[in-house]
Amino acid sequence: MASLAARSGLRSLAARARAPAPATGGRRMSSSAHDDAYETAKWEKITIIGAVTCTLLAAWNLSKGHPHFDEPPAYPYLHIRNKEFPWGPNGLFEVKHDH
C-alpha cells in the first residue's frame, strides 16, 4: 500500500515536471501588479493611527468621573425576604461536617 502511494506521488511529480511553464504575457491573476511595499506601509500607518486614537479615546473616557447614586428606595413590590431558610444559614446542598 505504501509503495502504491509512493509510485502515485512520483507519477504526479514527473507529470508536473513535464508540464510546460505558464506564459509570462497576458493577464496577471495575482496582486503582483501592485506595489506590495506601498500597501504594507499604508496599512501599518492605518493600524498605528487607529491604535493611538483608540488609546486616547479610552484614556479620555476613563478620566471622566462617573456618578454615584444614593441607595434606591425600598419599593414594596420587590418583596425582599430576609427570613432564615428552613434548613439553616448554610446552603441546602453543602457538605456538613457536624455529624
DSSP file with accessible surface (Angstrom, degrees, kcal/mol):
  #  RESIDUE AA STRUCTURE BP1 BP2  ACC     N-H-->O    O-->H-N    N-H-->O    O-->H-N    TCO  KAPPA ALPHA  PHI   PSI    X-CA   Y-CA   Z-CA
    1    1 A M     >        0   0  188      0, 0.0     4,-1.9     0, 0.0     5,-0.1   0.000 360.0 360.0 360.0 -41.5    0.0    0.0    0.0
    2    2 A A  H  >  +     0   0   83      1,-0.2     4,-2.3     2,-0.2     5,-0.2   0.878 360.0  52.1 -67.2 -37.3    2.8    2.4    0.8
    3    3 A S  H  > S+     0   0   71      2,-0.2     4,-2.6     1,-0.2    -1,-0.2   0.872 107.1  53.6 -68.4 -32.4    4.6    1.6   -2.4
    4    4 A L  H  > S+     0   0   94      2,-0.2     4,-2.3     1,-0.2    -2,-0.2   0.927 110.3  46.5 -65.5 -42.6    1.4    2.3   -4.3
    5    5 A A  H  X S+     0   0   64     -4,-1.9     4,-2.3     1,-0.2    -2,-0.2   0.894 112.3  50.7 -66.4 -38.3    1.2    5.7   -2.7
    6    6 A A  H  X S+     0   0   57     -4,-2.3     4,-2.4     2,-0.2    -2,-0.2   0.921 110.7  48.7 -65.6 -42.4    4.9    6.4   -3.4
    7    7 A R  H  X S+     0   0  126     -4,-2.6     4,-2.4     2,-0.2    -2,-0.2   0.910 111.0  50.5 -63.7 -40.0    4.5    5.4   -7.0
    8    8 A S  H  X S+     0   0   70     -4,-2.3     4,-2.2     1,-0.2    -1,-0.2   0.913 110.8  49.4 -64.4 -40.0    1.5    7.7   -7.4
    9    9 A G  H  X S+     0   0   36     -4,-2.3     4,-2.0     1,-0.2    -1,-0.2   0.900 110.8  49.4 -65.4 -40.6    3.4   10.6   -5.8
   10   10 A L  H  X S+     0   0  115     -4,-2.4     4,-2.5     2,-0.2    -1,-0.2   0.885 109.6  52.4 -66.2 -37.6    6.3   10.0   -8.1
   11   11 A R  H  X S+     0   0  155     -4,-2.4     4,-2.3     2,-0.2    -2,-0.2   0.924 110.5  46.7 -63.7 -43.8    4.0    9.9  -11.2
   12   12 A S  H  X S+     0   0   52     -4,-2.2     4,-2.0     2,-0.2    -1,-0.2   0.880 112.2  51.1 -68.3 -33.9    2.4   13.2  -10.2
   13   13 A L  H  X S+     0   0  102     -4,-2.0     4,-1.8     2,-0.2    -2,-0.2   0.924 111.4  47.6 -66.6 -41.7    5.8   14.8   -9.6
   14   14 A A  H  X S+     0   0   43     -4,-2.5     4,-1.7     1,-0.2    -2,-0.2   0.886 110.0  52.7 -66.7 -37.6    7.0   13.6  -13.0
   15   15 A A  H  X S+     0   0   50     -4,-2.3     4,-1.0     1,-0.2    -1,-0.2   0.894 109.0  49.7 -66.0 -37.9    3.9   14.9  -14.7
   16   16 A R  H  < S+     0   0  175     -4,-2.0    -1,-0.2     1,-0.2    -2,-0.2   0.862 108.6  53.0 -67.8 -34.4    4.4   18.4  -13.1
   17   17 A A  H  < S+     0   0   85     -4,-1.8    -1,-0.2     1,-0.2    -2,-0.2   0.847 110.7  47.0 -69.2 -32.4    8.0   18.4  -14.3
   18   18 A R  H  < S+     0   0  190     -4,-1.7    -1,-0.2    -5,-0.1    -2,-0.2   0.660  88.9 105.2 -82.0 -16.3    6.9   17.7  -17.9
   19   19 A A  S  < S-     0   0   58     -4,-1.0     2,-0.0    -3,-0.2    -3,-0.0  -0.379  80.1-108.6 -68.5 140.7    4.1   20.3  -17.9
   20   20 A P        -     0   0  119      0, 0.0    -1,-0.1     0, 0.0     3,-0.1  -0.363  35.3-104.7 -69.0 148.7    5.0   23.4  -19.9
   21   21 A A        -     0   0   89      1,-0.1     3,-0.1    -2,-0.0     2,-0.0  -0.450  43.1-100.0 -70.0 145.6    5.7   26.6  -17.9
   22   22 A P        -     0   0  116      0, 0.0    -1,-0.1     0, 0.0     2,-0.1  -0.333  43.6 -97.8 -67.4 149.9    2.9   29.2  -18.0
   23   23 A A        -     0   0   90      1,-0.1     0, 0.0    -3,-0.1     0, 0.0  -0.395  22.3-143.9 -67.9 142.8    3.3   32.1  -20.4
   24   24 A T  S    S+     0   0  141     -2,-0.1    -1,-0.1    -3,-0.1     2,-0.1   0.760  78.8  71.9 -81.0 -25.1    4.6   35.2  -18.8
   25   25 A G  S    S+     0   0   56      3,-0.0     2,-0.2     2,-0.0    -2,-0.0  -0.294  76.2  48.8 -82.1 172.5    2.5   37.5  -21.0
   26   26 A G  S    S-     0   0   71     -2,-0.1     2,-0.2     2,-0.0     0, 0.0  -0.538  98.0  -8.9  99.1-164.3   -1.2   38.0  -20.7
   27   27 A R        -     0   0  209     -2,-0.2     2,-0.5     1,-0.0    -2,-0.0  -0.475  58.3-140.0 -73.7 139.3   -3.4   38.7  -17.7
   28   28 A R        -     0   0  167     -2,-0.2     5,-0.1     1,-0.1    -2,-0.0  -0.843  11.4-168.7 -99.0 130.3   -2.0   38.6  -14.2
   29   29 A M        +     0   0  149     -2,-0.5     2,-0.2     2,-0.0    -1,-0.1   0.362  63.6  68.3 -99.9   2.7   -4.2   37.0  -11.7
   30   30 A S  S >  S-     0   0   81      1,-0.0     3,-0.6     0, 0.0    -2,-0.1  -0.608  93.0-102.7-113.3-179.3   -2.3   37.9   -8.6
   31   31 A S  G >  S+     0   0   66      1,-0.2     3,-1.2    -2,-0.2     5,-0.1   0.151  85.1 112.5 -89.9  22.6   -1.6   41.2   -6.9
   32   32 A S  G 3   +     0   0   62      1,-0.3    -1,-0.2     3,-0.1     4,-0.1   0.706  67.0  66.5 -69.8 -16.9    1.9   41.3   -8.2
   33   33 A A  G <  S+     0   0   78     -3,-0.6    -1,-0.3     2,-0.1     2,-0.2   0.759  92.6  75.6 -73.8 -23.0    1.0   44.4  -10.4
   34   34 A H  S <  S-     0   0  125     -3,-1.2     2,-1.0     1,-0.1     3,-0.1  -0.501  95.7-106.6 -85.2 159.2    0.5   46.4   -7.2
   35   35 A D     >  -     0   0  106      1,-0.2     4,-1.9    -2,-0.2     5,-0.2  -0.739  32.2-169.4 -86.4 104.1    3.3   47.8   -5.1
   36   36 A D  H  > S+     0   0   86     -2,-1.0     4,-2.5     1,-0.2     5,-0.2   0.850  83.5  55.9 -66.5 -34.1    3.2   45.5   -2.1
   37   37 A A  H  > S+     0   0   69      2,-0.2     4,-2.4     1,-0.2    -1,-0.2   0.911 107.7  49.7 -65.3 -39.0    5.7   47.6   -0.1
   38   38 A Y  H  > S+     0   0  143      2,-0.2     4,-2.4     1,-0.2    -2,-0.2   0.931 112.0  47.3 -64.0 -45.1    3.4   50.6   -0.5
   39   39 A E  H  X S+     0   0   66     -4,-1.9     4,-2.4     2,-0.2     5,-0.2   0.910 112.1  50.3 -63.8 -40.6    0.3   48.7    0.6
   40   40 A T  H  X S+     0   0   79     -4,-2.5     4,-2.1     1,-0.2    -2,-0.2   0.939 111.8  47.0 -63.4 -45.6    2.2   47.3    3.6
   41   41 A A  H  X S+     0   0   37     -4,-2.4     4,-2.2     1,-0.2    -1,-0.2   0.899 110.9  53.4 -64.1 -38.2    3.3   50.7    4.7
   42   42 A K  H  X S+     0   0   71     -4,-2.4     4,-2.3     1,-0.2    -2,-0.2   0.944 111.4  44.1 -62.7 -46.1   -0.2   52.2    4.2
   43   43 A W  H  X S+     0   0  139     -4,-2.4     4,-2.3     1,-0.2    -1,-0.2   0.822 109.9  55.8 -74.0 -28.1   -1.8   49.5    6.4
   44   44 A E  H  X S+     0   0  118     -4,-2.1     4,-2.5    -5,-0.2    -1,-0.2   0.934 110.0  46.7 -64.3 -43.5    1.0   49.9    9.1
   45   45 A K  H  X S+     0   0  138     -4,-2.2     4,-2.7     2,-0.2     5,-0.2   0.917 112.1  49.9 -63.6 -43.3    0.2   53.6    9.3
   46   46 A I  H  X S+     0   0   80     -4,-2.3     4,-2.5     1,-0.2    -1,-0.2   0.921 111.7  49.0 -62.1 -41.1   -3.6   53.0    9.5
   47   47 A T  H  X S+     0   0   93     -4,-2.3     4,-2.5     2,-0.2    -2,-0.2   0.932 112.5  46.6 -65.1 -44.6   -3.0   50.5   12.2
   48   48 A I  H  X S+     0   0  110     -4,-2.5     4,-2.6     2,-0.2     5,-0.2   0.934 113.5  48.3 -65.2 -44.6   -0.8   52.8   14.3
   49   49 A I  H  X S+     0   0  110     -4,-2.7     4,-2.5     1,-0.2    -1,-0.2   0.920 113.1  48.9 -62.2 -41.2   -3.2   55.7   13.9
   50   50 A G  H  X S+     0   0   33     -4,-2.5     4,-2.5    -5,-0.2    -2,-0.2   0.914 111.6  48.5 -64.7 -41.4   -6.1   53.5   14.9
   51   51 A A  H  X S+     0   0   55     -4,-2.5     4,-2.3     2,-0.2    -2,-0.2   0.920 113.0  47.2 -66.8 -41.7   -4.4   52.2   17.9
   52   52 A V  H  X S+     0   0   75     -4,-2.6     4,-2.7     2,-0.2     5,-0.2   0.928 112.6  50.1 -65.0 -42.4   -3.3   55.6   19.1
   53   53 A T  H  X S+     0   0   68     -4,-2.5     4,-2.6    -5,-0.2     5,-0.2   0.939 111.8  47.1 -62.1 -45.5   -6.8   57.0   18.5
   54   54 A C  H  X S+     0   0   87     -4,-2.5     4,-2.3     1,-0.2    -1,-0.2   0.898 112.3  50.7 -64.5 -38.5   -8.4   54.2   20.5
   55   55 A T  H  X S+     0   0   95     -4,-2.3     4,-2.5     2,-0.2    -1,-0.2   0.926 111.9  46.7 -65.0 -45.1   -5.9   54.6   23.3
   56   56 A L  H  X S+     0   0  115     -4,-2.7     4,-2.5     2,-0.2    -2,-0.2   0.911 112.9  49.1 -64.5 -41.7   -6.5   58.3   23.6
   57   57 A L  H  X S+     0   0  101     -4,-2.6     4,-2.5    -5,-0.2    -1,-0.2   0.905 112.1  48.7 -64.3 -39.7  -10.3   57.9   23.5
   58   58 A A  H  X S+     0   0   50     -4,-2.3     4,-2.5    -5,-0.2    -2,-0.2   0.920 111.9  48.9 -66.5 -41.6  -10.2   55.2   26.2
   59   59 A A  H  X S+     0   0   58     -4,-2.5     4,-1.5     2,-0.2    -2,-0.2   0.920 113.3  47.2 -64.8 -41.6   -7.9   57.4   28.4
   60   60 A W  H  X S+     0   0  153     -4,-2.5     4,-0.9     2,-0.2    -2,-0.2   0.924 113.6  47.8 -64.8 -42.5  -10.3   60.4   27.9
   61   61 A N  H  < S+     0   0   95     -4,-2.5     3,-0.4     1,-0.2    -2,-0.2   0.894 114.0  46.3 -67.6 -38.3  -13.3   58.3   28.7
   62   62 A L  H  < S+     0   0  145     -4,-2.5    -1,-0.2     1,-0.2    -2,-0.2   0.736 104.7  61.9 -77.5 -21.1  -11.8   56.7   31.8
   63   63 A S  H  < S+     0   0   93     -4,-1.5    -1,-0.2    -5,-0.2    -2,-0.2   0.740  86.8  89.0 -76.5 -22.4  -10.5   60.1   33.1
   64   64 A K  S  < S-     0   0  102     -4,-0.9     2,-0.1    -3,-0.4    -3,-0.0  -0.449  84.7-114.4 -71.6 148.9  -14.1   61.4   33.4
   65   65 A G        -     0   0   76     -2,-0.1    -1,-0.1     1,-0.0    -2,-0.1  -0.338  22.1-138.8 -77.1 163.5  -15.8   60.8   36.7
   66   66 A H        -     0   0  132     -2,-0.1     2,-0.1    -4,-0.1    -1,-0.0  -0.946  25.4-102.4-123.5 148.9  -18.8   58.6   36.9
   67   67 A P        -     0   0   93      0, 0.0     2,-0.5     0, 0.0     0, 0.0  -0.385  22.8-149.9 -74.6 145.3  -21.9   59.4   39.1
   68   68 A H        -     0   0  157     -2,-0.1     2,-0.2     0, 0.0     0, 0.0  -0.972  18.0-153.4-110.9 123.2  -22.5   57.7   42.4
   69   69 A F        -     0   0  179     -2,-0.5     2,-0.0     1,-0.1     0, 0.0  -0.613  15.6-110.4 -97.8 156.5  -26.2   57.3   43.3
   70   70 A D        -     0   0  154     -2,-0.2    -1,-0.1     1,-0.2     0, 0.0  -0.214  54.8 -70.9 -71.8 171.3  -27.9   57.1   46.7
   71   71 A E        -     0   0  173      1,-0.1    -1,-0.2     3,-0.0     3,-0.1  -0.380  58.2-109.4 -62.3 139.4  -29.4   53.8   47.9
   72   72 A P        -     0   0   94      0, 0.0    -1,-0.1     0, 0.0    -3,-0.0  -0.391  39.6 -97.8 -68.9 150.9  -32.6   53.0   45.9
   73   73 A P        -     0   0   78      0, 0.0     2,-1.5     0, 0.0     0, 0.0  -0.298  39.2-101.2 -66.8 154.5  -35.8   53.4   47.9
   74   74 A A        -     0   0  104     -3,-0.1    -3,-0.0     2,-0.0     3,-0.0  -0.613  41.9-159.0 -79.3  92.5  -37.4   50.3   49.3
   75   75 A Y    >   -     0   0  108     -2,-1.5     3,-1.3     1,-0.1     4,-0.3  -0.535  14.1-139.3 -73.2 136.1  -40.1   49.6   46.8
   76   76 A P  G >  S+     0   0  113      0, 0.0     3,-0.8     0, 0.0    -1,-0.1   0.776  97.1  64.0 -70.3 -21.4  -42.8   47.4   48.3
   77   77 A Y  G 3  S+     0   0  153      1,-0.2    -2,-0.0     2,-0.1    -3,-0.0   0.528  84.0  75.3 -82.3  -3.5  -43.2   45.3   45.1
   78   78 A L  G <  S-     0   0   92     -3,-1.3    -1,-0.2     2,-0.1    -4,-0.0   0.779  81.9-155.3 -76.7 -24.9  -39.6   43.9   45.3
   79   79 A H    <   -     0   0  122     -3,-0.8     2,-0.5    -4,-0.3    -2,-0.1   0.921  13.4-169.7  51.9  52.7  -40.7   41.5   48.1
   80   80 A I        -     0   0  126      2,-0.0     2,-0.6    -4,-0.0    -1,-0.2  -0.625   5.7-155.0 -75.0 125.4  -37.3   41.2   49.6
   81   81 A R        +     0   0  198     -2,-0.5    -1,-0.0     1,-0.1     0, 0.0  -0.907  20.9 176.5-108.1 124.1  -37.4   38.4   52.2
   82   82 A N        +     0   0  151     -2,-0.6     2,-0.1     2,-0.0    -1,-0.1   0.218  40.5 123.0-108.1  12.8  -34.8   38.5   55.0
   83   83 A K        -     0   0  185      1,-0.1    -2,-0.1     0, 0.0     2,-0.0  -0.432  68.5-102.4 -76.1 149.7  -36.1   35.4   56.8
   84   84 A E        -     0   0  130     -2,-0.1    -1,-0.1     1,-0.1    -2,-0.0  -0.330  39.5-103.9 -66.3 152.9  -33.7   32.5   57.5
   85   85 A F    >   -     0   0  123      3,-0.3     3,-1.6     1,-0.1    -1,-0.1  -0.428  27.0-117.7 -72.5 152.8  -34.0   29.4   55.4
   86   86 A P  T 3  S+     0   0  124      0, 0.0    -1,-0.1     0, 0.0    -2,-0.1   0.788 114.2  52.5 -63.8 -25.2  -35.8   26.4   57.0
   87   87 A W  T 3  S-     0   0  112      1,-0.3     3,-0.2     3,-0.1    -2,-0.0   0.377 119.5-101.3 -93.8   4.2  -32.6   24.3   56.7
   88   88 A G    <   -     0   0   21     -3,-1.6    -1,-0.3     1,-0.2    -3,-0.3  -0.428  49.4 -53.2 106.9-178.5  -30.4   26.9   58.4
   89   89 A P  S    S+     0   0  107      0, 0.0    -1,-0.2     0, 0.0     2,-0.1   0.736 110.0  80.8 -72.8 -22.3  -27.9   29.5   57.3
   90   90 A N  S    S-     0   0   86     -3,-0.2    -3,-0.1     1,-0.1    -5,-0.1  -0.374  94.9 -87.3 -77.5 166.3  -25.8   27.1   55.2
   91   91 A G    >   -     0   0   26      1,-0.1     3,-0.7    -2,-0.1    -1,-0.1  -0.244  32.7-119.2 -70.2 159.5  -26.7   26.1   51.7
   92   92 A L  T 3  S+     0   0   85      1,-0.2    -1,-0.1    -3,-0.1    -2,-0.1   0.867 110.1  38.3 -69.0 -34.8  -29.0   23.1   51.2
   93   93 A F  T 3  S+     0   0  191      2,-0.1    -1,-0.2     0, 0.0     2,-0.2   0.222  87.4 117.5-107.0  14.9  -26.5   21.0   49.2
   94   94 A E  S <  S-     0   0  114     -3,-0.7     2,-0.5     1,-0.1    -4,-0.0  -0.527  73.4-105.9 -79.7 151.1  -23.3   21.9   51.1
   95   95 A V        -     0   0  116     -2,-0.2     2,-0.5     2,-0.0    -1,-0.1  -0.637  34.0-153.6 -77.6 126.0  -21.4   19.1   52.8
   96   96 A K        -     0   0   67     -2,-0.5     3,-0.3     1,-0.1    -1,-0.0  -0.878  12.3-168.4-105.6 129.0  -21.9   19.4   56.6
   97   97 A H        +     0   0  171     -2,-0.5    -1,-0.1     1,-0.2    -2,-0.0   0.079  62.9  97.3-102.4  23.4  -19.2   18.0   58.8
   98   98 A D              0   0  130      0, 0.0    -1,-0.2     0, 0.0    -2,-0.0   0.271 360.0 360.0 -98.2  15.0  -21.1   18.2   62.1
   99   99 A H              0   0  202     -3,-0.3     0, 0.0     0, 0.0     0, 0.0  -0.528 360.0 360.0 -76.1 360.0  -22.2   14.5   62.1
